[in-house]
């Protein structure tokens, strides 16, 4: 009898769970622009920039008006993908060996793929360029993306342009034609059309590299803004606005608009447009004031019973989107470690549906960093903002954060500091546990490492390569040798495609922006050798400064380790790090 009762209860619970699932699994489309602040929309009051399509969408959407990300790119992306704060998921910075998600963490595309969704990314990933950190390793079945933080000037892309450049399709290098913004949108639409024709629910992630610098844009988008502000930046946003409007029209034409959840947001606060208009916020990207991390988040789902378009002014964050989308789509959320509870987002679905009037009161922390430090953060609690553990602002009375009221409200400061102390305590011991890059994995036999992933060194763009950042030996990479064996290391000063010699002063491409020509370039004509230090061994080889690379081999055990690779002169004196190192395992004859 007891077994029958247990079975009946289980069946009843299952029926309830089934009844709560959406009759149709809605599609999900997340569009996220880069470096576009809250003030970079005409609907926000920008006096110069015109964004009619973004504005129209916002008016049709539920608008989270007190929505927070991190003040920089990769940490925001990692939070969106995992629903966990950056300091918990591992991706705390844009470089310095801190752009990778910790192994074993579930991701938004992975949980949706398990639920039967087709998953695709089109644009900027910026959470790792090689296995096991690529989008195809993190749950995206279709991956169309570029490396690093952007084309042209990021270390792995170097001088690949935004027009007629390169991309990677499921890990394989390809070429595109036209402007990259058009390519990302065209690719996403073509993929969505296939899903629509096959009646397959989809999760489409469209993170553009626009409007991040360099501001390379088609003249027709720039012309209207010349003499009125940052014309290239505004032009990139105008281009995005046009394509976003066309994407929404495409959903209507395909007959899937009503059953598609569309989320639009940006990845951090304002940049080039801040001086023109900043929506009344203080400061911009990289800062812990509102202008650094308060961004738009607009959600529309016509058939989702979300009620009338409206503003929701409760403090929310991008960590909340993963559990919210899981709820709205009837997808089982990630299985969390109990330690993750205070670092995870909350489900906003009841608030969006209007089934609850407000969220429970909560605090949360905004923090990122190349070297995360205690109290280098913002704590959010209702109308209060505690910046760097000491400055207190009431953003309802003082949106621009001009008046520090900490001395007037010591009880509020104490409560917020106490919350942060407990939050930090659970993270501090993990902050120097660097996530490694794998070599020798069957999933990616050949791996190119770049200086952008040197631990603790900011060297993630071509300017740092030209200036030989990192000193005479450069930095080191955190490595996981997947399989024991003999490995071949090919060390370069410049990217392979440049065909530049080790000792050359490689000049910027003619297609690079004019300011690139002014960068100081350090060259090393006295290069005579190269050295690799890994797994407790040091291996050296001769190097010709007129050659494009130097090659050596080393036998390695399967293990976690560190790698340092650099060039030396004829006396063995270190000259500079190898900014580009290609590694592959050599199969030995039986």
Order of alpha helices (4+ residues) and beta strands (2+ residues): alpha-beta-alpha-beta-beta-alpha-alpha-alpha-beta-beta-beta-beta-alpha-beta-alpha-alpha-beta-alpha-beta-beta-beta-beta-alpha-alpha-beta-beta-beta-beta-alpha-beta-beta-alpha-beta-beta-beta-beta-beta-beta-beta-beta
